Amino acid sequence: GALSLTIGGVMFMHNYAGGGQLLLLGVITVLYVMATWWRDIIREAAFEGQHTSVVQEGLRLGMILFIVSEVMFFFAFFWAFFTSSLTPVFNIGGIWPPVGIEVISPWGLPLLNTILLLSSGATVTWAHHAIVGGLKQEAQTSLYLTLTFAIYFTTFQFLEYIEAPFSISDGVYGSTFFMATGFHGFHVIIGTIFLTICVIRLYFDHFSRQH
């Protein structure tokens, strides 16, 4: 699934025949794997009681390692950006942004999306503390707010892409912009799906102060 998603995505961006179909196959496969993983986790945790303290500690450690890997992943994109912007080469005119690139104003949609992103971080933290405190209604409200912020963020990101005066093919500027923001947007979409599952599980009282 992940291999089809990766290769299909590259083929689709380069307009190769069959790229779109392979990308769609990868997306469907990954979503199916996610669904079956959630099913197994919910069965083990909520109905079979297999999530002992040792298992929970393992899940926490796994999440920490996942976050560290994500930090390294995006660090590579930031490295590419700062290397290109702080020491621009003569190929792009020796300046940053490169010659001929019309940049997006940071005071428009980027500012609004930043506010939405920070707000969603605050509301999901609120939800976590509400769940730990046993406040179901408060947790539901905060998760609904988080999902609302996430949906608006993704929508505005899509609109920004449509209106962008440059593309991923416009040199290092377009490449770093769309790679970094694109992968971030992809993470937001995956996070939105995860939080939707959390809302459903919260509704069915799958969470407690201890688990």
C-alpha positions as CSV (number, residue, x, y, z in Angstrom):
1,G,0.0,0.0,0.0
2,A,2.7,2.5,1.0
3,L,4.8,1.5,-2.0
4,S,1.9,2.0,-4.4
5,L,1.1,5.3,-2.7
6,T,4.7,6.6,-3.1
7,I,5.3,5.3,-6.7
8,G,1.8,6.3,-7.8
9,G,2.3,9.8,-6.3
10,V,5.6,10.3,-8.2
11,M,4.1,9.0,-11.4
12,F,1.0,11.2,-11.0
13,M,3.1,14.3,-10.5
14,H,5.2,13.5,-13.6
15,N,2.0,12.8,-15.7
16,Y,3.0,9.2,-16.4
17,A,0.3,6.8,-17.7
18,G,-1.3,4.9,-14.9
19,G,0.0,7.2,-12.2
20,G,-3.4,8.3,-11.0
21,Q,-4.7,4.8,-10.8
22,L,-1.7,3.5,-8.9
23,L,-2.0,6.4,-6.5
24,L,-5.7,5.7,-5.9
25,L,-4.9,2.0,-5.3
26,G,-2.3,3.1,-2.7
27,V,-4.7,5.4,-1.0
28,I,-7.4,2.7,-0.8
29,T,-5.0,0.1,0.5
30,V,-3.6,2.4,3.2
31,L,-7.1,3.4,4.3
32,Y,-8.1,-0.3,4.5
33,V,-5.0,-1.2,6.6
34,M,-5.7,1.8,8.9
35,A,-9.3,0.6,9.3
36,T,-8.3,-3.0,10.2
37,W,-5.6,-1.7,12.6
38,W,-8.2,0.4,14.4
39,R,-10.5,-2.6,14.5
40,D,-7.9,-4.8,16.1
41,I,-6.7,-2.1,18.6
42,I,-10.3,-1.3,19.7
43,R,-11.0,-5.0,20.2
44,E,-7.8,-5.6,22.2
45,A,-8.3,-2.5,24.3
46,A,-12.0,-2.1,24.9
47,F,-13.3,-5.7,24.8
48,E,-10.5,-8.1,25.5
49,G,-8.5,-6.2,28.1
50,Q,-5.2,-6.9,26.5
51,H,-3.8,-3.4,26.9
52,T,-1.9,-4.0,30.2
53,S,0.4,-1.4,31.7
54,V,3.3,-2.9,29.8
55,V,1.4,-2.7,26.5
56,Q,0.4,0.8,27.2
57,E,4.0,1.8,27.9
58,G,5.0,0.2,24.6
59,L,2.4,2.2,22.8
60,R,3.6,5.4,24.4
61,L,7.2,4.6,23.5
62,G,6.1,3.8,19.9
63,M,4.4,7.1,19.6
64,I,7.5,9.0,21.0
65,L,9.7,7.2,18.4
66,F,7.1,8.0,15.7
67,I,7.2,11.7,16.6
68,V,11.0,11.8,16.6
69,S,11.0,10.3,13.1
70,E,8.5,12.9,12.0
71,V,10.7,15.7,13.3
72,M,13.6,14.3,11.4
73,F,11.4,14.0,8.3
74,F,10.4,17.6,8.3
75,F,13.9,18.7,9.4
76,A,15.1,17.6,6.0
77,F,12.7,19.9,4.3
78,F,13.6,22.8,6.5
79,W,17.3,22.1,5.8
80,A,16.6,22.3,2.1
81,F,14.7,25.5,2.5
82,F,17.3,27.3,4.7
83,T,20.2,26.1,2.5
84,S,18.5,27.4,-0.6
85,S,17.3,30.7,0.9
86,L,20.2,31.7,3.0
87,T,22.8,30.9,0.4
88,P,21.0,31.3,-3.0
89,V,23.1,30.1,-5.9
90,F,23.6,32.0,-9.2
91,N,21.3,29.6,-11.1
92,I,18.3,31.3,-9.4
93,G,19.7,34.8,-9.7
94,G,21.6,34.8,-6.4
95,I,18.6,36.1,-4.5
96,W,15.7,34.6,-2.6
97,P,12.9,34.3,-3.7
98,P,14.4,33.3,-7.1
99,V,14.0,35.6,-10.0
100,G,10.6,35.4,-11.6
101,I,8.8,33.9,-8.6
102,E,5.8,35.8,-7.2
103,V,5.5,34.8,-3.6
104,I,2.3,34.3,-1.5
105,S,1.7,37.0,1.0
106,P,2.2,35.7,4.6
107,W,-0.6,37.9,5.9
108,G,-3.4,36.2,4.0
109,L,-4.3,32.5,4.1
110,P,-0.9,31.5,5.6
111,L,-1.6,33.6,8.7
112,L,-5.2,32.3,9.0
113,N,-4.0,28.7,8.7
114,T,-1.3,29.3,11.3
115,I,-4.0,30.6,13.7
116,L,-6.2,27.6,12.9
117,L,-3.2,25.2,13.5
118,L,-2.3,26.7,16.9
119,S,-6.0,26.8,17.9
120,S,-6.4,23.1,17.0
121,G,-3.3,22.3,19.1
122,A,-4.9,24.1,22.1
123,T,-8.3,22.4,21.7
124,V,-6.9,18.9,21.3
125,T,-4.8,19.5,24.5
126,W,-8.0,20.6,26.1
127,A,-9.7,17.3,25.0
128,H,-6.8,15.3,26.4
129,H,-7.1,16.9,29.8
130,A,-10.9,16.6,29.7
131,I,-10.6,12.8,29.0
132,V,-8.1,12.3,31.8
133,G,-10.4,14.3,34.1
134,G,-13.4,12.2,33.2
135,L,-15.3,15.1,31.6
136,K,-16.9,13.4,28.6
137,Q,-19.1,16.3,27.4
138,E,-16.2,18.8,27.6
139,A,-13.9,16.3,25.7
140,Q,-16.5,15.9,22.9
141,T,-16.9,19.7,22.6
142,S,-13.1,20.3,22.3
143,L,-12.7,17.4,19.8
144,Y,-15.5,18.8,17.7
145,L,-13.7,22.2,17.7
146,T,-10.4,20.5,16.8
147,L,-12.0,18.7,13.8
148,T,-13.6,21.9,12.7
149,F,-10.3,23.7,12.7
150,A,-8.7,20.8,10.9
151,I,-11.3,20.8,8.1
152,Y,-11.0,24.6,7.6
153,F,-7.2,24.3,7.6
154,T,-7.3,21.6,4.9
155,T,-9.8,23.6,2.8
156,F,-7.8,26.8,3.0
157,Q,-4.6,24.9,2.1
158,F,-6.3,23.5,-1.0
159,L,-7.5,27.0,-2.0
160,E,-4.0,28.3,-1.4
161,Y,-2.6,25.7,-3.8
162,I,-5.2,26.5,-6.4
163,E,-4.4,30.3,-6.3
164,A,-0.6,29.9,-5.9
165,P,1.2,31.8,-8.7
166,F,3.9,29.1,-9.0
167,S,4.0,25.3,-9.1
168,I,6.1,22.4,-7.8
169,S,8.1,22.6,-11.1
170,D,9.2,26.2,-10.5
171,G,12.7,25.4,-9.3
172,V,13.8,24.9,-5.7
173,Y,11.3,27.5,-4.3
174,G,8.3,25.6,-5.7
175,S,9.7,22.2,-4.7
176,T,10.4,23.1,-1.1
177,F,7.1,24.9,-0.7
178,F,4.9,22.2,-2.0
179,M,6.9,19.3,-0.5
180,A,6.9,20.8,3.0
181,T,3.4,22.2,3.0
182,G,2.0,19.2,1.1
183,F,3.4,16.6,3.5
184,H,2.2,18.7,6.4
185,G,-1.3,19.0,4.9
186,F,-1.2,15.2,4.4
187,H,-0.4,14.7,8.0
188,V,-3.3,17.0,9.0
189,I,-5.7,14.9,6.9
190,I,-4.4,11.7,8.5
191,G,-4.7,13.3,12.0
192,T,-8.3,14.4,11.1
193,I,-9.2,10.8,10.4
194,F,-7.6,9.6,13.6
195,L,-9.4,12.3,15.7
196,T,-12.7,11.3,14.0
197,I,-12.1,7.7,15.3
198,C,-11.4,9.2,18.7
199,V,-14.7,11.1,18.7
200,I,-16.5,7.9,17.8
201,R,-14.7,5.9,20.5
202,L,-15.4,8.7,23.0
203,Y,-19.1,8.5,22.2
204,F,-19.1,4.8,23.0
205,D,-17.1,5.4,26.3
206,H,-14.0,3.6,25.2
207,F,-11.8,6.0,27.1
208,S,-11.2,6.3,30.8
209,R,-8.8,8.2,33.2
210,Q,-6.4,5.3,33.1
211,H,-6.7,4.3,29.5
